[in-house]
């Protein structure tokens, strides 16, 4: 274990004290403010022994208006020309957008780039460090060779908050190894329409899943921000309702009552705030016609006021410039956004004009100084808590962890847990390792396809975009005799001599905008032709579906003996073969409802629409006996409760309990109780716990108490002791 002081290299005093001539921010005729004192040595804000609030107060008292406006400004690294503008304009934050990179693209170059920029930032009179943000949304996905985990929809299928926290820790270590200190993750959106191109960025369609997976925040930041090495600022995004737009249109309009918005989309953010998330990013979308970036009620009144969020709010990429529907910043757009509660604006390019306009709005009185000070206090507090003033440079002890074997092993575990077995006729899975197999499909041997969007580029792309193990490579490593395995992408050459054919098909990479599917949601022509060749051979077909959402497959499903939803597994494709061959039994459950037809969209749990596979569906088998394993159910009155052991270890286990509404009347609340039999619950999510004698009772949380007939929700817990099969008693009201 490294000491916290080793997180970043010590700043040199010379850098902190260097004074440069700063050109004026704003129109040439404006008289510059007096420069801050050049003698910063020994000032209270530099004293690491003082409380953070005292350090912030002292620094704020010494900052000029230009210092403060700079702290509210975030710019793209590649727009920073020359680099000295970082100091000249007192810029507080830099980011790398989805296509921003370094050359050569490796962890060391990223770390060197970060340190170079930080040295420039520290040359301002007050030596205020920058904070650097990046979208590490399924691992440190901008860096070639980093460990890439399944995208969030696959992680949602695991229903394993403890695993998610471990993933967050790995991401924090790899991000820290490149110097970067701020991650634009997790995405806590609730995806309600699978046509949306960002569905794969959602943990699931009901609020309890993203709420439970908010453990990622603790993994990134630690229990307390900055208290341990490799602490990275987390960002809950996108606030609010981006997964609920009409038609699933990206950046569209979420047309819901406030009651519905609060019930469906707010709970994950409430949980994020409870966990101390450092930043919240706003959504491009609108709520009933009002853009989130202009919605003071949602940002200031609800998020900062009602929920008590004390971190800072950042805009999305150029989103403030979208407020009036015209290209180019205006003072009105900026004042509207800042008044709404935005503390930092992701500009990201035209920072000189932005700062000129922001300064004009302040000097004209349209943005009060108190709002500027509040924004700065929020941003600076996080910088101090992260330790940036005391340890501003990369901790290179983490650089070598990027893409390490230990990290990849955890990603492989995440892939295994994310697999959802949807069909298994005749118990064809697990496949015998000695079988003669034919493997086909465009995604069988394509690391880009299986990693999806936001992989070494914003939209991602097919091909060998980064280092890892493809699904085909995982299959080859698993079989006992690789000479009995044949691969052809298009299915050419298959014949009846094979025991089974594995088709790895699905979507090719995309991100928001380009990923929206307003029309058909089926397989493409190449996939359909490949599957037709396999079917014609008469060989049993096992389909591995690589996709960021459910696809319209009802017409083809009868031709398949088995269907495994693999989502977008990332770089560790061997996790798929682990399940195909039974080294690990599938445990994943659908985080979304699987449509019978695209015409059903939106389709969600409890809405009464007949699904091809319902929310929470997923088959399993014992790795040594492929007979489906039943889950115990006890019906009592108005609801049923089902217990499942998610994982176990020496002296403890993790479990999930599913509550389903029985009968014809809706529930407004529920409780589940059982005999603990000596077990002690150590953590609980999506409910509240009480214990009496040797009995545990879990009652619904505020967001998951209402259930329509047939609808389900779940809670989970970890416990000491041995997992058994408790008799659950469910009571509804």
HELIX and SHEET records of a PDB file:
HELIX    1   1 UNK A    4  UNK A    6  5                                   3    
HELIX    2   2 UNK A   13  UNK A   17  1                                   5    
HELIX    3   3 UNK A   44  UNK A   46  5                                   3    
HELIX    4   4 UNK A   52  UNK A   62  1                                  11    
HELIX    5   5 UNK A   65  UNK A   71  1                                   7    
HELIX    6   6 UNK A   77  UNK A   79  5                                   3    
HELIX    7   7 UNK A   85  UNK A   88  1                                   4    
HELIX    8   8 UNK A  107  UNK A  121  1                                  15    
HELIX    9   9 UNK A  152  UNK A  158  1                                   7    
HELIX   10  10 UNK A  161  UNK A  176  1                                  16    
HELIX   11  11 UNK A  199  UNK A  201  5                                   3    
HELIX   12  12 UNK A  207  UNK A  212  1                                   6    
HELIX   13  13 UNK A  215  UNK A  221  1                                   7    
HELIX   14  14 UNK A  242  UNK A  244  5                                   3    
HELIX   15  15 UNK A  246  UNK A  248  5                                   3    
HELIX   16  16 UNK A  258  UNK A  261  1                                   4    
HELIX   17  17 UNK A  262  UNK A  266  3                                   5    
HELIX   18  18 UNK A  267  UNK A  274  1                                   8    
HELIX   19  19 UNK A  292  UNK A  294  5                                   3    
HELIX   20  20 UNK A  296  UNK A  296  1                                   1    
HELIX   21  21 UNK A  297  UNK A  306  3                                  10    
HELIX   22  22 UNK A  320  UNK A  322  5                                   3    
HELIX   23  23 UNK A  331  UNK A  340  1                                  10    
HELIX   24  24 UNK A  351  UNK A  363  1                                  13    
HELIX   25  25 UNK A  369  UNK A  386  1                                  18    
HELIX   26  26 UNK A  396  UNK A  401  5                                   6    
HELIX   27  27 UNK A  405  UNK A  418  1                                  14    
HELIX   28  28 UNK A  425  UNK A  427  5                                   3    
HELIX   29  29 UNK A  447  UNK A  451  1                                   5    
HELIX   30  30 UNK A  471  UNK A  478  1                                   8    
HELIX   31  31 UNK A  482  UNK A  484  5                                   3    
HELIX   32  32 UNK A  525  UNK A  537  1                                  13    
HELIX   33  33 UNK A  554  UNK A  557  1                                   4    
HELIX   34  34 UNK A  574  UNK A  580  1                                   7    
HELIX   35  35 UNK A  598  UNK A  600  5                                   3    
SHEET    1   A 5 UNK A 182  UNK A 183  0                                        
SHEET    2   A 5 UNK A 131  UNK A 134  1                                        
SHEET    3   A 5 UNK A  93  UNK A  96  1                                        
SHEET    4   A 5 UNK A  73  UNK A  76  1                                        
SHEET    5   A 5 UNK A 345  UNK A 346  1                                        
SHEET    1   B 3 UNK A 235  UNK A 239  0                                        
SHEET    2   B 3 UNK A 279  UNK A 282  1                                        
SHEET    3   B 3 UNK A 312  UNK A 314  1                                        
SHEET    1   C 3 UNK A 253  UNK A 254  0                                        
SHEET    2   C 3 UNK A 286  UNK A 287  1                                        
SHEET    3   C 3 UNK A 290  UNK A 291 -1                                        
SHEET    1   D 6 UNK A 420  UNK A 424  0                                        
SHEET    2   D 6 UNK A 562  UNK A 567 -1                                        
SHEET    3   D 6 UNK A 541  UNK A 546  1                                        
SHEET    4   D 6 UNK A 500  UNK A 506  1                                        
SHEET    5   D 6 UNK A 437  UNK A 440  1                                        
SHEET    6   D 6 UNK A 485  UNK A 487  1                                        
SHEET    1   E 5 UNK A 633  UNK A 636  0                                        
SHEET    2   E 5 UNK A 639  UNK A 649 -1                                        
SHEET    3   E 5 UNK A 652  UNK A 661 -1                                        
SHEET    4   E 5 UNK A 712  UNK A 720 -1                                        
SHEET    5   E 5 UNK A 680  UNK A 685 -1                                        
SHEET    1   F 4 UNK A 687  UNK A 692  0                                        
SHEET    2   F 4 UNK A 695  UNK A 700 -1                                        
SHEET    3   F 4 UNK A 670  UNK A 675 -1                                        
SHEET    4   F 4 UNK A 729  UNK A 732 -1                                        
END                                                                             
